[in-house]
């Protein structure tokens, strides 16, 4: 991610509809997986500027964050976080079976080797530990937005679910998100892909700042989806989020 994007995220994460809604969905996934009691030891892989760490530290016994960017970690420190480390997602500086839960939000699509990532997540999770993962959906929605975000791919839900299961995880819930806004957002991404080709010299992220009333409405829609995810999985959306439990090793 470009340096100036970290500052933008840092400034927007507490109020921007996308970030607020995603954190609510993560809370739902953790509740489905681990109940509503206090969490144990939690790792946020690709922690960015630390807004999710803010949400977790009051609920978990211990929270760690890792990121591949020193700039991201600088903003985490501005939020007061100390348990943060510079590290690559596929080679974490932690002992095996260290964490009760791992969050990987908007990360796997950036990695060259997603299989190696899943192997590493399984290694550092405790038996029956939970991985919460969010990523981009539908490869046909690829646009300059993905290029600007340095994505390597978008996914279809079912093949990714099979890959995760094949690496020793059982699916608790895996759902698309932005279900209600999908027709509008999909059309916008498709148009963006045609107008601004992914090979453009200086691709930019799509992160428009809506008026406050629109931001309020969009936030409420994602919060509604987060509540409904307790009982159902949405069949389409521009992204997808899931909770997966590490299966115990067979003797």
C-alpha positions as CSV (number, residue, x, y, z in Angstrom):
1,X,0.0,0.0,0.0
2,X,1.2,3.5,-0.7
3,X,2.4,5.6,2.2
4,X,-0.3,8.2,2.0
5,X,-3.0,5.5,2.1
6,X,-2.0,4.5,5.7
7,X,-2.7,8.0,6.9
8,X,-6.1,8.0,5.1
9,X,-7.0,4.7,6.7
10,X,-5.9,6.0,10.1
11,X,-8.2,9.0,9.7
12,X,-11.2,7.2,8.4
13,X,-11.3,3.8,10.2
14,X,-13.4,4.9,13.1
15,X,-16.2,6.4,11.1
16,X,-16.1,5.2,7.4
17,X,-19.0,2.9,6.6
18,X,-16.8,0.1,5.2
19,X,-14.5,-0.1,8.1
20,X,-17.2,0.1,10.7
21,X,-19.3,-2.6,9.0
22,X,-16.4,-5.0,8.6
23,X,-15.5,-4.7,12.3
24,X,-19.1,-5.6,13.2
25,X,-18.9,-8.6,10.9
26,X,-15.7,-9.7,12.6
27,X,-17.4,-9.4,15.9
28,X,-20.2,-11.6,14.7
29,X,-17.8,-14.2,13.4
30,X,-15.9,-14.3,16.7
31,X,-19.2,-14.6,18.6
32,X,-20.3,-17.5,16.4
33,X,-17.0,-19.3,16.8
34,X,-16.0,-18.5,20.4
35,X,-19.1,-17.2,22.1
36,X,-19.5,-13.8,23.7
37,X,-17.1,-14.4,26.6
38,X,-13.6,-12.9,26.9
39,X,-11.3,-14.0,24.2
40,X,-7.9,-15.6,24.8
41,X,-4.8,-14.6,22.9
42,X,-5.6,-13.1,19.5
43,X,-3.4,-12.2,16.5
44,X,-4.3,-9.7,13.8
45,X,-2.2,-10.6,10.7
46,X,-1.9,-7.5,8.4
47,X,-3.1,-5.3,11.2
48,X,-2.7,-2.1,9.2
49,X,-3.1,1.1,11.2
50,X,-4.6,-0.7,14.2
51,X,-8.3,0.1,14.4
52,X,-9.2,-3.6,14.8
53,X,-6.6,-3.9,17.5
54,X,-8.5,-1.1,19.3
55,X,-11.7,-3.2,19.2
56,X,-10.0,-6.4,20.4
57,X,-7.9,-5.2,23.3
58,X,-10.9,-4.7,25.6
59,X,-12.2,-8.2,24.9
60,X,-9.1,-10.4,24.6
61,X,-6.6,-11.5,27.3
62,X,-3.7,-10.5,24.9
63,X,-3.7,-9.0,21.5
64,X,-0.8,-9.0,19.0
65,X,-0.5,-7.4,15.6
66,X,1.9,-8.0,12.7
67,X,2.2,-6.2,9.5
68,X,4.8,-6.0,6.6
69,X,4.9,-2.2,6.7
70,X,6.8,-0.1,9.2
71,X,4.4,2.8,8.3
72,X,1.4,0.8,9.3
73,X,3.0,-0.1,12.7
74,X,3.9,3.5,13.2
75,X,0.1,4.3,13.2
76,X,-0.5,1.4,15.5
77,X,1.9,2.9,18.0
78,X,0.0,6.2,17.7
79,X,-3.1,4.3,18.9
80,X,-1.1,3.1,21.9
81,X,-0.4,-0.5,20.8
82,X,2.8,-2.1,21.9
83,X,2.4,-5.8,21.0
84,X,3.1,-5.3,17.3
85,X,5.8,-6.7,15.1
86,X,7.2,-6.3,11.6
87,X,6.7,-9.7,9.9
88,X,5.5,-11.5,6.8
89,X,2.2,-13.4,7.0
90,X,3.7,-16.7,5.7
91,X,6.6,-16.7,8.2
92,X,5.4,-15.5,11.6
93,X,7.8,-15.0,14.6
94,X,5.6,-17.0,17.0
95,X,5.8,-20.5,18.5
96,X,3.4,-23.2,17.2
97,X,-0.1,-23.3,18.8
98,X,0.2,-19.9,20.3
99,X,-3.1,-18.2,19.5
100,X,-6.8,-18.9,20.2
101,X,-7.9,-16.7,17.3
102,X,-6.3,-15.2,14.2
103,X,-7.8,-12.4,12.1
104,X,-6.6,-12.0,8.5
105,X,-8.7,-9.1,7.1
106,X,-8.0,-8.2,3.4
107,X,-4.8,-10.1,3.4
108,X,-4.8,-13.4,1.5
109,X,-5.5,-11.7,-1.8
110,X,-2.2,-9.8,-1.5
111,X,-0.1,-13.0,-1.0
112,X,1.8,-14.8,-3.8
113,X,1.3,-18.2,-2.0
114,X,-2.0,-18.4,-0.3
115,X,-1.5,-22.2,0.5
116,X,1.7,-21.4,2.5
117,X,-0.3,-18.7,4.3
118,X,-3.0,-21.3,5.4
119,X,-0.3,-23.7,6.5
120,X,1.3,-20.9,8.7
121,X,-2.1,-20.0,10.1
122,X,-2.7,-23.6,11.1
123,X,0.7,-23.8,12.7
124,X,0.3,-20.9,15.1
125,X,-3.3,-21.6,16.0
126,X,-4.1,-23.7,19.1
127,X,-6.2,-26.9,18.5
128,X,-9.8,-25.8,17.8
129,X,-8.5,-22.2,17.4
130,X,-10.4,-20.0,14.9
131,X,-9.3,-18.1,11.8
132,X,-11.4,-15.2,10.7
133,X,-10.6,-14.2,7.1
134,X,-11.9,-11.5,4.8
135,X,-11.1,-11.2,1.1
136,X,-12.4,-9.9,-2.3
137,X,-14.9,-11.9,-4.3
138,X,-15.6,-12.6,-8.0
139,X,-12.6,-12.4,-10.3
140,X,-14.7,-10.8,-13.0
141,X,-14.9,-7.7,-10.8
142,X,-11.2,-7.1,-11.1
143,X,-10.5,-3.4,-11.7
144,X,-7.7,-0.8,-11.3
145,X,-8.9,-0.6,-7.6
146,X,-7.4,-4.1,-7.2
147,X,-4.2,-3.1,-8.9
148,X,-3.9,0.0,-6.7
149,X,-4.4,-2.2,-3.6
150,X,-1.7,-4.5,-4.9
151,X,-4.1,-7.5,-5.0
152,X,-2.9,-10.7,-6.8
153,X,-6.3,-12.2,-7.2
154,X,-10.0,-12.1,-6.3
155,X,-11.7,-15.4,-5.2
156,X,-14.9,-17.4,-5.8
157,X,-16.3,-18.5,-2.4
158,X,-16.7,-22.2,-3.0
159,X,-13.2,-22.9,-4.4
160,X,-11.6,-20.9,-1.6
161,X,-13.7,-22.7,1.0
162,X,-12.5,-26.0,-0.4
163,X,-8.9,-24.9,-0.2
164,X,-9.2,-23.7,3.4
165,X,-10.9,-27.0,4.3
166,X,-8.1,-29.0,2.6
167,X,-5.6,-27.2,4.8
168,X,-7.1,-28.5,8.0
169,X,-10.0,-26.1,8.8
170,X,-13.7,-26.7,9.3
171,X,-16.0,-24.0,8.1
172,X,-18.2,-22.3,10.8
173,X,-19.6,-19.6,8.5
174,X,-18.5,-18.3,5.1
175,X,-20.6,-15.5,3.6
176,X,-20.4,-12.8,1.0
177,X,-20.8,-9.3,2.3
178,X,-22.1,-6.1,0.8
179,X,-25.0,-8.2,-0.3
180,X,-27.6,-5.4,-0.4
181,X,-25.3,-3.0,-2.3
182,X,-23.9,-5.6,-4.7
183,X,-25.8,-4.4,-7.8
184,X,-24.5,-0.9,-7.4
185,X,-21.0,-1.7,-6.3
186,X,-20.6,-4.5,-8.9
187,X,-21.7,-2.1,-11.7
188,X,-19.3,0.5,-10.4
189,X,-16.4,-1.9,-10.3
190,X,-17.2,-3.2,-13.8
191,X,-17.4,0.3,-15.2
192,X,-14.2,1.3,-13.4
193,X,-12.5,-1.8,-14.9
194,X,-13.5,-0.7,-18.4
195,X,-12.8,3.1,-18.1
196,X,-9.6,2.8,-16.1
197,X,-7.9,-0.4,-17.3
198,X,-5.9,-2.4,-14.7
199,X,-2.8,-1.6,-16.7
200,X,-3.1,2.2,-16.1
201,X,0.1,3.8,-15.0
202,X,-1.2,5.3,-11.8
203,X,-4.2,3.2,-10.5
204,X,-6.2,4.7,-7.6
205,X,-8.3,3.0,-4.9
206,X,-12.0,3.5,-5.0
207,X,-12.7,5.1,-1.6
208,X,-15.2,7.9,-2.1
209,X,-16.1,10.0,0.9
210,X,-19.9,10.2,0.9
211,X,-22.0,12.8,2.7
212,X,-22.6,12.0,6.4
213,X,-26.2,10.9,5.8
214,X,-25.1,8.5,3.1
215,X,-22.3,7.2,5.2
216,X,-24.9,6.6,8.0
217,X,-27.2,4.7,5.7
218,X,-24.4,2.6,4.3
219,X,-23.1,1.8,7.8
220,X,-26.6,0.7,8.9
221,X,-26.8,-1.7,5.9
222,X,-23.6,-3.4,6.7
223,X,-24.5,-3.6,10.4
224,X,-27.8,-5.3,9.4
225,X,-25.8,-7.8,7.3
226,X,-23.5,-8.4,10.3
227,X,-26.5,-9.3,12.4
228,X,-28.1,-11.5,9.8
229,X,-24.8,-13.4,9.4
230,X,-25.5,-15.1,12.7
231,X,-28.0,-17.2,10.9
232,X,-27.3,-17.2,7.2
233,X,-24.7,-16.8,4.5
234,X,-25.3,-14.3,1.7
235,X,-25.0,-15.8,-1.8
236,X,-23.3,-12.8,-3.4
237,X,-21.4,-9.6,-2.5
238,X,-18.2,-7.8,-3.5
239,X,-16.3,-9.4,-0.6
240,X,-16.6,-12.4,1.6
241,X,-15.8,-13.2,5.2
242,X,-15.6,-16.5,7.0
243,X,-14.8,-18.1,10.3
244,X,-12.9,-21.5,10.3
245,X,-11.9,-23.8,13.1
246,X,-8.6,-25.6,13.1
247,X,-9.3,-29.3,13.2
248,X,-7.4,-31.4,15.7
249,X,-4.5,-33.4,14.3
250,X,-5.2,-37.0,13.7
251,X,-3.0,-39.5,15.6
